[in-house]
Each structure stands twice: as C-alpha cells, then as structure tokens.
Amino acid sequence: MLIVFSGLPGTGKTTLANALAKASGALYLRIDSIEQAIRDAAVLIEDVGTSGYRVAGALALANLRLGHRLVVDCVNPVAESRRAWAEIAEQAGVALVDIQVICSDPREHRRRVESRQADIPGLTPPDWQSVLNHDYQPWAEPPFTVDSARLGVPEAVEAILARLAAASVT
C-alpha cells in the first residue's frame, strides 16, 4: 500500500506521517529530506524542481515491489505529482491512499509555520507569506482529509488507520 500525505507546510503532515509510519511499521519517505540532500550535493545549477519527487517515486516503486507498505510525506501540490503517485501505485500493483492534511484554523496554522524549527540540517522552513502564496491546486477527487486543528495526533492516526483498513478490503 502506498500512503501519500499531502498538504501545505505547517499543517501537521510530517507529524502525522511519522506517527502513522511508526504505528503501522511502514517505510517512510520525506520529500524535504530528499530535496535537501540534492541541494547539499550542489550538482544542480538551478533549484531542485521535480527531482525530489522523481527520486522519491523511484525509491517508492522499488520498495513497494518488495512488498513494503510506504508512507510518503510531501506537499504534493499539483495534479501532475498526484498522477505520478497513482501511476507508481498502479505499476507496483498496490492500493493508493491519498491523505490531505489541513489546518482549518488560520491563526494556528500561521503560529505553526512561524514557530517551526528546521529538523533537516540546511533546510530553511518556509515563512507564512510563502505558504499563503504556494500553488496548491484543488483535487480532482477529494482525498481523505484530516484537519489537524480539530484532531490531535492520536485521534488522527486512529482515523487514518481505519481508512487504511477500509482500503485494504476494497
């Protein structure tokens, strides 16, 4: 099973994706870690662009084909990246579960963004204005959505695990 966490920075994606990976024993891929490693390698003249997603996709496919359950933590802002995850799941012959994480309380979302401490060496977290300006396209089909302003981590993980159990039987 491929479980892709999507959403704007500061919504709680990484916290929930980590908690779910631990609770379910799934492997975990974080686009921010991959992109920062690419930046640190200083092999690209320009920004990393889609390279982080492409590397993550290749790693995801290889691990899914080995039979691993996989959690991916990414913004996943555009239809192109969302289609790519669907194609990877199809190639691996596994179910895809999209989970969008939102924070419906703008003040709380802003507080999280502005008080964030980088947990990846060298990565500069986005500021509030860049989160507001982020191109995050609407979904063609609404994914399972978790509102981190309304659910704590344990409750959100419980809801996600229930969703995964339902996806496993369909």
The 8 nearest C-alpha neighbors of each residue, nearest first, counted from 0:
[[1, 94, 68, 93, 95, 2, 69, 63],
 [0, 2, 95, 69, 94, 68, 96, 70],
 [3, 1, 70, 96, 95, 97, 69, 71],
 [4, 2, 71, 97, 70, 98, 72, 96],
 [3, 5, 98, 72, 99, 71, 73, 97],
 [6, 4, 99, 74, 75, 73, 98, 100],
 [7, 5, 74, 100, 99, 101, 8, 10],
 [6, 8, 74, 10, 9, 130, 5, 101],
 [9, 7, 10, 130, 6, 74, 112, 125],
 [8, 10, 112, 11, 111, 108, 7, 12],
 [11, 9, 102, 101, 8, 12, 100, 7],
 [10, 12, 14, 9, 13, 15, 147, 100],
 [13, 11, 15, 14, 100, 10, 16, 4],
 [12, 14, 16, 15, 11, 17, 72, 29],
 [13, 15, 11, 17, 12, 16, 18, 152],
 [14, 16, 18, 12, 17, 13, 19, 11],
 [17, 15, 13, 19, 18, 14, 12, 20],
 [18, 16, 20, 14, 15, 19, 13, 21],
 [17, 19, 15, 21, 16, 20, 22, 14],
 [18, 20, 22, 16, 21, 17, 23, 156],
 [21, 19, 25, 17, 23, 24, 18, 22],
 [20, 22, 18, 24, 19, 23, 17, 25],
 [23, 21, 19, 20, 24, 18, 25, 156],
 [24, 22, 20, 25, 21, 19, 160, 68],
 [23, 25, 21, 20, 22, 26, 68, 19],
 [26, 24, 20, 68, 69, 23, 70, 27],
 [25, 27, 69, 70, 68, 20, 24, 67],
 [26, 28, 70, 69, 71, 20, 25, 29],
 [29, 27, 71, 72, 70, 30, 55, 26],
 [28, 30, 72, 31, 32, 71, 73, 27],
 [29, 31, 33, 73, 32, 51, 34, 72],
 [30, 32, 34, 29, 33, 35, 73, 51],
 [33, 31, 35, 30, 29, 34, 36, 119],
 [32, 34, 30, 36, 35, 31, 51, 37],
 [33, 35, 51, 37, 31, 36, 32, 30],
 [34, 36, 38, 32, 37, 33, 39, 31],
 [37, 35, 39, 33, 38, 34, 40, 32],
 [38, 36, 34, 40, 35, 39, 33, 41],
 [39, 37, 35, 41, 40, 36, 34, 47],
 [40, 38, 36, 41, 37, 35, 121, 42],
 [39, 41, 37, 38, 42, 36, 43, 35],
 [42, 40, 39, 38, 43, 37, 44, 36],
 [43, 41, 40, 44, 37, 38, 39, 45],
 [44, 42, 45, 41, 47, 46, 38, 37],
 [43, 45, 42, 46, 41, 47, 38, 48],
 [44, 46, 43, 47, 48, 42, 38, 41],
 [47, 45, 48, 43, 44, 38, 49, 50],
 [46, 48, 50, 49, 45, 34, 51, 38],
 [49, 47, 46, 50, 51, 45, 52, 34],
 [48, 50, 52, 51, 53, 47, 54, 80],
 [49, 51, 53, 52, 48, 47, 54, 34],
 [52, 50, 34, 54, 53, 33, 49, 30],
 [51, 53, 55, 49, 50, 54, 56, 30],
 [54, 52, 50, 56, 55, 51, 49, 57],
 [53, 55, 57, 51, 56, 52, 50, 58],
 [56, 54, 52, 58, 53, 57, 59, 51],
 [55, 57, 59, 53, 54, 58, 52, 60],
 [56, 58, 54, 60, 59, 55, 61, 53],
 [59, 57, 55, 61, 56, 60, 62, 54],
 [60, 58, 56, 62, 57, 61, 55, 63],
 [59, 61, 63, 57, 62, 58, 87, 64],
 [60, 62, 58, 64, 59, 63, 57, 65],
 [63, 61, 65, 59, 64, 60, 67, 58],
 [62, 64, 67, 66, 60, 65, 61, 59],
 [65, 63, 66, 61, 62, 91, 60, 67],
 [66, 64, 62, 63, 67, 61, 60, 91],
 [65, 67, 63, 64, 62, 68, 0, 91],
 [68, 66, 63, 62, 65, 69, 25, 26],
 [67, 69, 25, 0, 1, 26, 63, 66],
 [68, 70, 26, 1, 25, 27, 2, 67],
 [69, 71, 2, 27, 3, 26, 28, 1],
 [72, 70, 3, 28, 29, 27, 4, 2],
 [71, 73, 29, 4, 28, 13, 30, 16],
 [74, 72, 75, 30, 5, 4, 29, 71],
 [73, 75, 5, 6, 76, 7, 8, 72],
 [76, 74, 5, 73, 80, 77, 81, 6],
 [77, 75, 135, 74, 136, 134, 78, 6],
 [78, 76, 79, 136, 80, 75, 135, 81],
 [77, 79, 81, 80, 82, 76, 136, 138],
 [80, 78, 82, 77, 81, 83, 76, 75],
 [81, 79, 83, 82, 78, 77, 75, 84],
 [80, 82, 78, 84, 83, 79, 75, 77],
 [83, 81, 85, 79, 80, 84, 78, 86],
 [82, 84, 80, 86, 81, 85, 87, 79],
 [85, 83, 87, 81, 86, 82, 88, 80],
 [86, 84, 82, 88, 83, 87, 89, 81],
 [87, 85, 89, 83, 84, 88, 90, 82],
 [88, 86, 84, 90, 89, 85, 60, 91],
 [89, 87, 91, 85, 93, 86, 90, 95],
 [88, 90, 92, 86, 87, 91, 85, 93],
 [91, 89, 87, 92, 88, 86, 60, 93],
 [92, 90, 88, 89, 64, 93, 63, 87],
 [91, 93, 89, 90, 88, 94, 64, 87],
 [94, 92, 0, 88, 91, 89, 95, 1],
 [93, 95, 0, 1, 88, 96, 92, 166],
 [94, 96, 1, 88, 2, 0, 97, 93],
 [95, 97, 2, 1, 3, 98, 94, 163],
 [98, 96, 3, 142, 2, 4, 143, 95],
 [99, 97, 4, 143, 144, 142, 3, 5],
 [98, 100, 144, 5, 6, 4, 143, 142],
 [101, 99, 145, 6, 144, 12, 146, 10],
 [100, 102, 146, 10, 103, 147, 6, 145],
 [101, 103, 148, 10, 147, 146, 104, 108],
 [104, 102, 148, 101, 105, 146, 147, 108],
 [103, 105, 107, 102, 106, 148, 108, 109],
 [106, 104, 108, 107, 109, 103, 102, 110],
 [105, 107, 109, 108, 104, 110, 111, 103],
 [108, 106, 110, 104, 109, 105, 111, 148],
 [107, 109, 105, 111, 106, 110, 102, 9],
 [108, 110, 112, 106, 111, 107, 105, 113],
 [111, 109, 107, 113, 108, 112, 114, 106],
 [112, 110, 108, 114, 109, 113, 9, 115],
 [111, 113, 9, 109, 115, 110, 114, 127],
 [112, 114, 110, 111, 115, 109, 126, 127],
 [115, 113, 111, 112, 110, 116, 109, 9],
 [116, 114, 112, 113, 111, 117, 124, 9],
 [115, 117, 118, 114, 124, 113, 123, 112],
 [116, 118, 119, 124, 122, 115, 123, 120],
 [117, 119, 116, 120, 122, 121, 115, 124],
 [118, 120, 117, 122, 121, 32, 35, 31],
 [121, 119, 122, 118, 117, 35, 123, 32],
 [120, 122, 119, 123, 35, 39, 117, 118],
 [123, 121, 119, 120, 124, 117, 35, 118],
 [122, 124, 121, 125, 117, 119, 120, 116],
 [125, 123, 117, 122, 126, 115, 116, 112],
 [126, 124, 129, 123, 130, 127, 112, 8],
 [125, 127, 129, 128, 113, 112, 130, 124],
 [126, 128, 130, 129, 112, 109, 131, 113],
 [129, 127, 131, 130, 126, 132, 125, 133],
 [128, 130, 132, 131, 126, 127, 133, 125],
 [131, 129, 127, 133, 128, 132, 126, 8],
 [130, 132, 128, 129, 133, 127, 134, 126],
 [133, 131, 129, 130, 128, 134, 127, 135],
 [134, 132, 130, 131, 135, 129, 7, 76],
 [133, 135, 136, 132, 76, 77, 131, 130],
 [136, 134, 76, 133, 77, 137, 7, 6],
 [135, 137, 77, 76, 134, 138, 78, 139],
 [138, 136, 139, 135, 77, 141, 76, 78],
 [137, 139, 140, 141, 136, 78, 142, 77],
 [140, 138, 141, 137, 78, 142, 136, 81],
 [139, 141, 138, 142, 137, 143, 97, 78],
 [140, 142, 138, 139, 143, 144, 137, 99],
 [143, 141, 97, 98, 144, 99, 140, 138],
 [142, 144, 98, 99, 97, 141, 145, 96],
 [145, 143, 99, 98, 100, 142, 146, 101],
 [144, 146, 100, 147, 101, 99, 155, 143],
 [147, 145, 101, 102, 148, 149, 100, 150],
 [146, 148, 150, 102, 149, 145, 101, 11],
 [147, 149, 102, 146, 103, 150, 104, 107],
 [148, 150, 147, 146, 151, 103, 102, 145],
 [151, 149, 147, 155, 154, 148, 146, 152],
 [150, 152, 154, 153, 155, 147, 149, 148],
 [151, 153, 155, 154, 156, 15, 150, 18],
 [154, 152, 156, 155, 151, 157, 150, 18],
 [155, 153, 157, 151, 156, 152, 150, 158],
 [154, 156, 158, 152, 157, 153, 150, 151],
 [157, 155, 159, 153, 158, 154, 19, 160],
 [156, 158, 154, 160, 155, 159, 153, 161],
 [159, 157, 155, 161, 156, 160, 154, 162],
 [158, 160, 162, 156, 161, 157, 155, 163],
 [161, 159, 163, 157, 162, 158, 156, 164],
 [160, 162, 164, 158, 159, 163, 157, 165],
 [161, 163, 159, 165, 160, 164, 166, 158],
 [164, 162, 166, 160, 165, 161, 167, 159],
 [165, 163, 161, 167, 166, 162, 160, 168],
 [164, 166, 162, 163, 167, 168, 161, 169],
 [167, 165, 163, 169, 164, 168, 162, 94],
 [168, 166, 164, 165, 169, 163, 94, 0],
 [167, 169, 166, 165, 164, 163, 94, 162],
 [168, 166, 167, 165, 94, 164, 163, 162]]
